[in-house]
């Protein structure tokens, strides 16, 4: 079937989104026909099988939305923003294919359990997104049919933050990009938290173009952007870096570490997972795409039933939500945290637990706002200013905030709290 006939056969399509309501596509529009073809491809459909928030569903039971849903949302917001900005700079219309492709495909290279998968397997999703866009025919061909060179441009934007126009780059990767706007709204909605109720219309209507041709914000949107940045900070503290999320991530890291140590002679893994575990340098596009939350979950189930006891126990903990506890120890310095970990290991061992499987530390650091990574600017028609120069609230978010969690068995929780109190009083 020719690309023209294929486009005509796709017709009109609407995705009913819980946040954005109807996301409509029309194959009579060449850029939207390209998007429809990309959505229908197997690599993009795979994103239905990857949870947006990884193992966070064990903490927030509604956190079941997928990377597929999020990616459609990012495309929708990018299209909406571009349609408004074209009125200010009509020349931007020639970058539609690049923007639509990058917005839709920015998470194509996520592995099982999203960002947790990156930690436990050790890869960057941007790199795999780029490889799939450049090499996989079901992704590359629709981009190239729309306009030759689009595939490389989309891959460069996702992997290298490079684009032929600053506005396009900032809509995809900045402190106020379409990705962040969608995931804050979506993650707040799916986790049942109330922080992420952004004034999305106000933010989008405030987007403007500075004299240098790059993206800026009209002062009328300052309060909405301040609110967005505060929301982002709160979501990291209350959802993304939630103590039980950190426990689940720690358990998954342990599971993969032990599986790799045991090796293929002691545990079962299918041909795809064997490469992911023991031969990561041999993972090709087919092997990468074969892994998702379903395959990962099946291996955890098999290991729970069949693997040697250390691995079996950890899988049982995760799958049946017999989670470990976590105490905040941010107030202690690195040396003191290691002392407390040693004390925790002794308490765990005295209570019949293997400290290697039940005790650990997790550290996270987050910038509420980073002025040097896609920093925001205000443009009122006369003066261009960095947003932190105008807003004391945003300026206060520049300093990073960190969290340190002491992971331990629940059976020693009360005794450990008492010991920690004594330890803190003695320093």
BELDA-V863820 format. One record per residue. N is the residue number from 1. RES is the residue in one small letter. PSI is psi in whole degrees, 0 to 359 (999 if undefined). OMEGA is omega in degrees with one decimal (999 if undefined). Layout:
# BELDA-V863820
[[N;RES;PSI;OMEGA] [N;RES;PSI;OMEGA]]
This chain:
# BELDA-V863820
[[1;x;130;179.0] [2;x;159;-179.6] [3;x;328;-179.9] [4;x;314;179.1] [5;x;322;179.4] [6;x;318;178.2] [7;x;315;-179.4] [8;x;325;-177.3] [9;x;341;-178.6] [10;x;328;175.1] [11;x;220;179.0] [12;x;147;-178.9] [13;x;141;177.0] [14;x;128;173.4] [15;x;123;179.5] [16;x;109;-175.0] [17;x;137;-178.0] [18;x;338;-179.7] [19;x;309;-171.7] [20;x;359;-179.4] [21;x;229;-174.4] [22;x;121;171.9] [23;x;103;-172.4] [24;x;144;177.7] [25;x;144;-178.1] [26;x;118;-176.6] [27;x;349;174.7] [28;x;341;174.6] [29;x;120;-172.0] [30;x;322;179.9] [31;x;322;179.5] [32;x;329;173.6] [33;x;320;176.1] [34;x;315;179.3] [35;x;318;179.9] [36;x;320;179.5] [37;x;321;177.2] [38;x;317;179.4] [39;x;321;-176.9] [40;x;351;-178.0] [41;x;152;179.9] [42;x;318;179.2] [43;x;325;179.3] [44;x;322;177.9] [45;x;332;176.7] [46;x;330;-178.4] [47;x;343;172.9] [48;x;336;-174.5] [49;x;19;177.4] [50;x;118;-178.8] [51;x;138;178.5] [52;x;318;-173.4] [53;x;23;175.7] [54;x;228;-177.0] [55;x;11;-178.1] [56;x;345;176.7] [57;x;341;176.1] [58;x;343;176.3] [59;x;313;179.2] [60;x;106;-167.1] [61;x;344;178.1] [62;x;359;-173.9] [63;x;63;-175.4] [64;x;2;-177.5] [65;x;159;-171.0] [66;x;167;172.9] [67;x;332;176.1] [68;x;308;-178.2] [69;x;315;179.3] [70;x;317;-177.4] [71;x;321;174.8] [72;x;320;179.0] [73;x;320;179.1] [74;x;317;175.4] [75;x;314;-178.4] [76;x;315;-178.8] [77;x;321;178.7] [78;x;317;178.1] [79;x;317;-179.8] [80;x;316;179.4] [81;x;317;-178.4] [82;x;318;-179.8] [83;x;326;177.5] [84;x;319;-176.0] [85;x;333;177.5] [86;x;330;178.4] [87;x;333;178.1] [88;x;326;179.5] [89;x;91;-176.5] [90;x;334;-178.6] [91;x;339;-178.4] [92;x;340;-176.6] [93;x;334;-178.7] [94;x;350;179.2] [95;x;12;-177.7] [96;x;313;-178.1] [97;x;318;178.6] [98;x;311;-177.9] [99;x;313;-179.0] [100;x;316;-179.7] [101;x;315;-178.1] [102;x;319;-180.0] [103;x;317;-177.3] [104;x;323;-169.1] [105;x;6;-172.5] [106;x;335;-179.8] [107;x;15;-176.5] [108;x;328;-175.4] [109;x;17;175.8] [110;x;141;174.7] [111;x;189;-179.4] [112;x;139;177.7] [113;x;23;172.0] [114;x;235;-173.0] [115;x;331;176.0] [116;x;322;177.8] [117;x;323;177.2] [118;x;318;-179.5] [119;x;312;-170.7] [120;x;333;179.9] [121;x;342;174.6] [122;x;57;175.1] [123;x;165;177.1] [124;x;127;-178.0] [125;x;333;178.3] [126;x;323;179.7] [127;x;316;-178.7] [128;x;326;174.2] [129;x;313;-179.3] [130;x;315;179.9] [131;x;316;-179.7] [132;x;320;-179.7] [133;x;321;-177.7] [134;x;330;-167.4] [135;x;333;-174.4] [136;x;122;-172.7] [137;x;326;-178.3] [138;x;341;177.4] [139;x;313;-175.7] [140;x;316;-172.4] [141;x;314;177.8] [142;x;323;177.9] [143;x;316;-178.0] [144;x;328;176.7] [145;x;325;178.1] [146;x;313;178.2] [147;x;124;-176.4] [148;x;133;-179.1] [149;x;352;-177.2] [150;x;322;-178.3] [151;x;312;179.6] [152;x;323;178.3] [153;x;316;178.6] [154;x;316;179.9] [155;x;318;179.1] [156;x;322;-179.9] [157;x;317;-177.4] [158;x;316;-174.1] [159;x;323;-170.3] [160;x;359;-176.9] [161;x;34;-179.6] [162;x;133;178.6] [163;x;153;-179.2] [164;x;352;178.4] [165;x;133;-176.7] [166;x;325;-179.9] [167;x;316;-179.6] [168;x;316;178.8] [169;x;314;-175.1] [170;x;333;175.2] [171;x;336;-179.3] [172;x;324;-174.7] [173;x;100;176.9] [174;x;186;177.6] [175;x;349;179.2] [176;x;63;-177.9] [177;x;171;-175.9] [178;x;331;176.0] [179;x;308;-177.4] [180;x;320;179.4] [181;x;317;-178.8] [182;x;315;-174.0] [183;x;329;176.4] [184;x;314;176.7] [185;x;313;-173.1] [186;x;318;-177.6] [187;x;324;174.9] [188;x;317;179.5] [189;x;312;-173.5] [190;x;334;179.7] [191;x;351;178.8] [192;x;10;176.0] [193;x;159;-174.0] [194;x;5;-174.6] [195;x;326;-166.6] [196;x;27;179.6] [197;x;81;-176.6] [198;x;154;171.6] [199;x;75;-171.8] [200;x;316;-178.8] [201;x;321;179.5] [202;x;318;180.0] [203;x;312;-177.8] [204;x;322;-179.8] [205;x;341;-179.9] [206;x;350;178.2] [207;x;133;179.7] [208;x;183;-177.6] [209;x;127;-178.6] [210;x;168;179.7] [211;x;334;178.8] [212;x;4;177.8] [213;x;359;-178.3] [214;x;172;-176.1] [215;x;145;175.6] [216;x;177;-179.0] [217;x;133;174.3] [218;x;143;-178.4] [219;x;336;178.7] [220;x;339;-179.6] [221;x;5;-174.2] [222;x;311;-177.4] [223;x;323;178.6] [224;x;323;178.3] [225;x;320;174.7] [226;x;314;179.2] [227;x;315;178.3] [228;x;315;-177.6] [229;x;325;175.0] [230;x;317;177.5] [231;x;315;-179.5] [232;x;317;178.6] [233;x;316;-179.9] [234;x;322;179.7] [235;x;323;176.1] [236;x;317;-176.7] [237;x;325;-173.2] [238;x;337;-175.8] [239;x;295;-172.0] [240;x;320;179.5] [241;x;27;176.7] [242;x;144;-174.7] [243;x;321;-179.6] [244;x;330;171.9] [245;x;318;180.0] [246;x;323;176.2] [247;x;314;-180.0] [248;x;318;178.0] [249;x;319;178.5] [250;x;316;178.9] [251;x;317;-179.6] [252;x;321;175.5] [253;x;316;179.0] [254;x;317;-179.1] [255;x;311;-178.7] [256;x;321;178.2] [257;x;314;-178.3] [258;x;320;177.9] [259;x;318;179.2] [260;x;322;180.0] [261;x;320;-179.0] [262;x;321;175.2] [263;x;168;-174.0] [264;x;345;179.1] [265;x;343;-176.7] [266;x;340;178.6] [267;x;154;178.9] [268;x;141;169.3] [269;x;143;178.1] [270;x;177;-173.3] [271;x;326;179.7] [272;x;313;-177.8] [273;x;331;176.4] [274;x;317;179.3] [275;x;317;179.1] [276;x;321;-175.1] [277;x;311;-167.3] [278;x;347;179.0] [279;x;57;-174.1] [280;x;334;179.6] [281;x;347;-179.9] [282;x;3;-179.1] [283;x;114;177.6] [284;x;185;-176.3] [285;x;317;-179.9] [286;x;316;-179.2] [287;x;322;178.4] [288;x;311;-176.9] [289;x;339;-178.6] [290;x;342;-176.5] [291;x;132;178.8] [292;x;187;-177.8] [293;x;330;-179.3] [294;x;311;179.9] [295;x;317;179.4] [296;x;315;-179.8] [297;x;323;179.0] [298;x;321;177.8] [299;x;321;177.5] [300;x;320;178.2] [301;x;315;179.3] [302;x;318;-179.0] [303;x;325;177.0] [304;x;321;-175.6] [305;x;328;-166.2] [306;x;341;-171.3] [307;x;162;172.4] [308;x;156;-168.0] [309;x;315;-178.1] [310;x;314;-179.4] [311;x;318;179.3] [312;x;317;-178.9] [313;x;316;-178.8] [314;x;319;178.5] [315;x;320;177.6] [316;x;318;177.7] [317;x;313;-175.8] [318;x;310;-173.4] [319;x;326;-177.6] [320;x;11;175.0] [321;x;42;169.6] [322;x;69;-167.9] [323;x;155;173.7] [324;x;167;177.7] [325;x;166;178.0] [326;x;134;176.2] [327;x;139;177.5] [328;x;128;177.6] [329;x;36;-179.5] [330;x;332;-175.4] [331;x;350;-179.3] [332;x;146;175.6] [333;x;176;-173.7] [334;x;316;179.9] [335;x;318;179.5] [336;x;323;177.5] [337;x;321;178.0] [338;x;324;175.8] [339;x;316;-180.0] [340;x;323;176.9] [341;x;318;178.3] [342;x;319;177.2] [343;x;318;-180.0] [344;x;319;179.1] [345;x;320;178.8] [346;x;316;178.8] [347;x;318;-179.8] [348;x;314;-178.9] [349;x;321;178.7] [350;x;338;178.7] [351;x;15;173.7] [352;x;14;179.4] [353;x;146;171.9] [354;x;113;-176.1] [355;x;332;178.9] [356;x;336;-177.9] [357;x;359;-172.4] [358;x;358;-176.8] [359;x;136;179.0] [360;x;177;177.3] [361;x;144;173.6] [362;x;130;-179.8] [363;x;140;174.1] [364;x;146;174.2] [365;x;140;-175.4] [366;x;135;172.5] [367;x;120;175.2] [368;x;328;176.4] [369;x;135;-179.2] [370;x;103;-174.1] [371;x;343;-176.1] [372;x;6;177.6] [373;x;87;-177.6] [374;x;39;-178.5] [375;x;151;-174.4] [376;x;151;-179.4] [377;x;148;175.7] [378;x;136;177.5] [379;x;116;-177.9] [380;x;9;-177.0] [381;x;347;179.1] [382;x;323;-173.0] [383;x;136;177.6] [384;x;122;-176.6] [385;x;147;169.6] [386;x;137;-171.6] [387;x;329;-179.6] [388;x;340;176.2] [389;x;334;-176.8] [390;x;327;-172.6] [391;x;109;173.8] [392;x;328;179.6] [393;x;313;179.1] [394;x;323;177.8] [395;x;325;-179.3] [396;x;343;-178.4] [397;x;356;-176.2] [398;x;321;-179.2] [399;x;132;-178.2] [400;x;148;172.2] [401;x;139;-175.9] [402;x;164;175.2] [403;x;143;176.3] [404;x;126;-176.5] [405;x;133;175.8] [406;x;111;-175.9] [407;x;138;-173.2] [408;x;164;177.4] [409;x;147;-177.7] [410;x;335;-177.4] [411;x;338;-179.5] [412;x;9;-171.7] [413;x;309;-176.2] [414;x;318;178.7] [415;x;322;-179.8] [416;x;320;177.9] [417;x;318;178.4] [418;x;316;-179.4] [419;x;321;178.9] [420;x;320;178.6] [421;x;316;178.1] [422;x;318;-179.5] [423;x;314;-179.5] [424;x;322;179.9] [425;x;337;-176.6] [426;x;351;-176.9] [427;x;999;999]]
